[in-house]
Amino acid sequence: MKKEIWKGIGLTFFIAIIAKLVSSLPYLSLIGPLVLAILIGILWNTFLPVQATWEKGITFSSKMLLRIGIILLGMRLNLSDIAEAGWPALLLAVCSVIVGIVAVYGVAKLIRTDYTVGFLTACGTGICGAAAIVAISSQMKAKPEETAVSVVVIAVLGTIFTVAYSVFYPVLGLSSEAYGMFAGGTLHEIAHVVAAGDVGGKSALDLALVVKLTRVMLLVFVASGVGIWMARKNRVENEKFNFKKLPIPWFIFGFLATSALYSTGIIPEVIASKLVTLAYVLMAMAMAGLGLNVKFDAFRQAGIKPFIAGLVGSLILVVTLYFYIQ
């Protein structure tokens, strides 16, 4: 079994290398290796479905390696940047969570999407993609298929928006910093934010991560609220909300700790640069793993209504934050 896990990890590494090579071709450099890793992963799983025994290795790449990559990426972010972002970043994150959840769930109710799938998709849009969906689904006691449908919809939507941001970045009319806050406040997964934010340069990616990680931290409060709300709604006797069961995103604190270490100036710039390069390799592998969990026929399997709700709600979030940032 261990051998099969390494094969899954190896596949994501192979796709990450291909993405890096392809990104050097004319016109594709704008998209970048991170987005290409997602797209290649989707193509691979569509035409060459991965073996079930490899899934643990792929999941390890898409989850654990992403978190390690994010932690190491702290080597390029000085905490003074967070201080400078200040309240605007926090307000933007709060606005993103509220608008994202309300918009998607509102559209879902309007077109009569399944209640649970609609709400999970709304949380994935407003907070942090699949991580939010899994956290909220445990509080709602959602069925496995309901959770799976929501995750597929968010993965597909996030990939579409990431590619769109990468292509249309030059015509958005936003500064590098404003674009970073826009990407961090509207995209679904951290992987999507990293991929799209990188297109705008270092300052854009730094601010994108600040805003996105603030949204991720808000997951704890939203999941807590949903747990309490569902407990009261279902009137379950002798069952109290358990804060210990919440999936607290500890890697955020690792990211901040690495940033704090880098901010002291103790780490030589040459070492910090190499660690950032390693971070990009790990994140490319993570996004390859993300793509390997999606197929082009996922739309038919998931159903069109959740996708429409997620798409329209995401567009409302995008337009709202675009004018807010401007």
C-alpha positions in Angstrom: 0.0 0.0 0.0 2.9 2.4 0.8 4.2 1.8 -2.7 0.8 2.9 -4.2 0.8 6.0 -2.1 4.2 7.0 -3.5 2.9 6.4 -7.0 0.0 8.9 -6.4 2.5 11.5 -5.0 4.8 10.8 -7.9 2.0 11.4 -10.4 1.3 14.8 -9.0 5.1 15.6 -9.1 5.2 14.5 -12.7 2.2 16.7 -13.7 3.8 19.6 -11.8 7.0 19.2 -13.9 5.0 19.0 -17.1 3.1 22.1 -16.1 6.4 24.0 -15.5 7.7 23.0 -19.0 4.4 23.8 -20.7 4.2 27.2 -19.0 7.5 28.2 -20.8 5.7 28.0 -24.2 4.5 31.2 -25.9 1.1 32.6 -24.7 1.0 30.0 -21.9 3.3 31.8 -19.6 0.5 34.2 -18.7 -1.5 31.3 -17.3 1.4 30.0 -15.3 2.4 26.5 -14.0 0.1 26.5 -11.1 -3.1 26.9 -13.1 -1.7 24.5 -15.8 -1.1 21.9 -13.2 -4.8 21.9 -12.3 -5.9 21.7 -16.0 -3.4 18.9 -16.8 -4.7 17.0 -13.7 -8.3 17.3 -15.0 -7.3 16.1 -18.5 -5.3 13.2 -17.0 -8.2 12.0 -14.9 -10.7 12.4 -17.7 -8.8 10.3 -20.2 -6.6 8.2 -18.0 -8.6 7.7 -14.7 -6.2 7.1 -11.8 -6.2 3.8 -10.0 -8.2 3.8 -6.7 -5.1 2.6 -4.9 -3.3 5.8 -5.9 -5.9 8.1 -4.4 -4.3 8.3 -0.9 -1.1 9.6 -2.4 -3.0 12.2 -4.6 -5.0 13.3 -1.6 -1.8 13.7 0.4 -0.4 16.0 -2.3 -3.6 18.0 -2.6 -4.0 18.5 1.1 -0.8 18.0 3.1 1.7 19.2 0.5 -0.5 22.3 -0.1 -0.4 23.2 3.6 3.4 22.6 3.8 3.8 24.8 0.6 1.6 27.6 2.2 3.7 27.4 5.4 7.0 27.7 3.4 5.5 30.5 1.3 5.6 32.6 4.5 9.3 33.0 3.7 8.2 35.7 1.1 5.8 37.6 3.3 6.9 40.2 5.8 4.5 40.7 8.7 4.7 44.4 8.1 2.7 43.8 5.0 -0.1 42.3 7.1 0.0 45.3 9.4 -0.2 47.6 6.4 -3.2 45.7 5.1 -4.9 46.1 8.5 -8.6 46.6 8.8 -9.3 46.8 5.0 -8.2 43.2 4.6 -10.3 42.0 7.5 -13.4 43.9 6.3 -12.9 42.6 2.8 -12.7 39.0 4.1 -15.8 39.4 6.2 -17.6 41.0 3.3 -16.5 38.1 1.1 -17.9 35.5 3.5 -21.2 37.2 4.0 -21.8 38.1 0.3 -20.6 34.7 -1.0 -22.8 32.6 1.4 -25.9 34.8 1.0 -25.6 35.1 -2.8 -25.1 31.4 -3.6 -27.7 30.2 -1.1 -30.2 32.8 -2.3 -29.8 31.7 -5.9 -30.0 28.1 -4.8 -33.3 28.7 -3.0 -34.6 30.7 -6.0 -34.0 27.8 -8.5 -35.0 25.2 -5.9 -31.7 23.5 -5.5 -31.4 20.8 -2.8 -31.2 22.6 0.5 -28.1 20.9 1.9 -26.1 20.9 -1.4 -27.1 24.6 -1.9 -25.9 25.6 1.5 -22.7 23.6 1.4 -21.9 25.2 -2.0 -22.6 28.6 -0.6 -20.1 28.0 2.3 -17.5 26.7 -0.1 -17.9 29.8 -2.2 -17.8 32.3 0.7 -15.2 30.8 2.9 -12.5 28.4 1.6 -13.8 25.8 -0.9 -13.7 22.1 -0.1 -12.3 22.6 3.4 -15.3 24.7 4.3 -17.7 22.2 2.7 -16.2 19.3 4.7 -16.3 21.3 7.9 -19.9 22.5 7.5 -21.1 19.1 6.2 -20.1 17.5 9.5 -22.1 20.1 11.4 -25.1 19.6 9.1 -24.8 15.8 9.1 -24.9 15.9 5.3 -24.9 12.7 3.2 -21.6 11.7 1.5 -23.1 12.3 -1.9 -24.3 15.8 -0.9 -20.8 16.7 0.2 -19.3 15.2 -2.9 -21.6 17.1 -5.3 -20.7 20.4 -3.5 -17.0 19.7 -3.6 -17.1 18.9 -7.4 -19.1 22.1 -8.1 -16.6 24.2 -6.2 -13.6 22.5 -7.7 -14.9 23.1 -11.2 -16.0 26.7 -10.6 -12.7 27.6 -8.8 -10.7 26.3 -11.7 -12.8 28.2 -14.3 -12.5 31.5 -12.3 -8.7 30.9 -11.7 -8.1 30.5 -15.5 -10.3 33.5 -16.2 -8.5 35.7 -13.7 -5.1 34.7 -15.2 -6.2 35.5 -18.7 -8.1 38.7 -18.1 -5.7 40.2 -15.4 -4.2 42.7 -17.8 -7.7 44.2 -18.6 -9.2 44.3 -15.1 -7.8 47.8 -14.5 -6.6 47.0 -11.0 -3.2 47.7 -9.4 -1.2 44.7 -8.3 -2.2 45.2 -4.7 -5.9 45.7 -5.5 -5.9 42.6 -7.8 -4.3 40.5 -4.9 -7.1 41.6 -2.6 -9.7 40.9 -5.3 -8.3 37.4 -6.0 -8.0 36.6 -2.3 -11.5 37.8 -1.6 -13.4 36.0 -4.4 -11.7 32.7 -5.3 -12.7 29.5 -3.7 -9.7 27.3 -2.8 -6.4 28.5 -1.4 -4.8 26.7 -4.3 -6.9 28.8 -6.7 -5.9 32.0 -4.9 -2.2 31.1 -5.0 -2.4 30.3 -8.8 -4.3 33.4 -9.7 -2.6 35.7 -7.3 0.8 34.7 -8.7 -0.1 36.2 -12.0 -0.1 39.7 -10.5 3.3 39.4 -9.0 4.7 39.2 -5.4 2.7 42.0 -3.9 -0.5 40.7 -5.4 0.1 37.1 -4.1 1.1 38.4 -0.6 -2.1 40.4 -0.3 -4.2 37.6 -1.8 -2.9 35.2 0.8 -3.5 37.6 3.6 -7.2 38.1 2.6 -7.7 34.4 1.8 -6.2 33.2 5.0 -8.4 35.6 6.9 -11.4 34.1 5.2 -10.1 30.6 6.2 -9.8 31.6 9.8 -13.4 32.8 9.7 -14.4 29.2 9.0 -14.1 28.4 12.7 -16.7 31.0 13.6 -19.0 30.1 10.7 -18.8 26.3 11.4 -19.5 27.0 15.1 -22.5 29.1 14.2 -23.9 26.4 11.8 -23.4 23.7 14.4 -25.3 25.6 17.1 -28.0 26.6 14.5 -28.5 23.0 13.3 -28.5 21.6 16.9 -31.3 24.0 17.7 -33.2 23.5 14.5 -33.1 19.7 14.8 -33.8 19.8 18.5 -31.5 17.0 19.3 -31.7 16.2 22.9 -28.6 15.5 25.0 -26.4 16.6 22.0 -24.3 19.7 22.5 -22.0 21.5 20.1 -18.5 20.3 20.5 -15.8 22.9 19.6 -13.1 20.2 19.7 -14.6 18.6 16.6 -14.0 21.7 14.4 -11.3 21.3 11.8 -9.2 24.2 12.9 -6.8 25.1 10.0 -3.5 24.9 12.0 -1.3 25.5 8.9 -2.4 29.2 9.0 -0.5 29.6 12.3 2.5 27.8 10.6 2.3 30.3 7.8 2.2 33.2 10.2 5.1 31.7 12.3 7.2 31.3 9.2 6.4 34.9 8.2 7.4 36.1 11.6 10.7 34.2 11.4 11.4 35.7 8.0 10.4 39.2 9.2 13.2 39.1 11.8 15.8 39.0 9.1 17.5 36.0 10.7 17.0 33.8 7.6 19.4 34.7 4.8 17.7 35.8 1.6 19.3 33.1 -0.5 17.9 30.4 1.8 14.5 32.0 2.0 14.4 32.2 -1.8 15.2 28.4 -2.1 12.4 27.6 0.4 10.0 29.7 -1.6 11.0 27.7 -4.8 10.3 24.5 -2.9 6.9 25.9 -1.8 6.0 26.5 -5.4 6.9 22.9 -6.3 4.8 21.6 -3.5 1.8 23.8 -4.4 2.0 22.8 -8.1 1.8 19.1 -6.9 -1.1 20.1 -4.7 -3.0 21.7 -7.6 -2.2 18.7 -9.8 -3.9 16.6 -7.1 -6.8 18.9 -7.0 -7.2 18.5 -10.8 -7.0 14.8 -10.5 -10.1 14.8 -8.4 -12.2 16.4 -11.2 -13.5 15.1 -14.5 -15.2 17.0 -17.3 -18.3 14.9 -17.0 -18.6 16.0 -13.4 -21.3 18.6 -14.5 -23.6 15.8 -15.6 -23.1 13.8 -12.4 -23.4 16.7 -10.0 -26.5 18.2 -11.7 -26.9 21.6 -13.2 -28.8 23.4 -10.5 -25.9 23.5 -7.9 -23.5 24.6 -10.6 -25.9 27.4 -11.7 -26.3 28.6 -8.1 -22.6 28.5 -7.5 -21.8 30.3 -10.8 -24.4 33.1 -10.4 -23.5 33.5 -6.7 -19.8 33.6 -7.4 -20.4 36.2 -10.2 -22.4 38.4 -7.7 -19.4 38.1 -5.2 -16.9 39.0 -8.0 -18.9 42.1 -9.1 -19.6 43.2 -5.6 -15.9 43.0 -4.5 -14.6 44.4 -7.7 -16.5 47.7 -7.2 -15.8 47.6 -3.5 -12.1 47.4 -4.1 -12.1 50.1 -6.8 
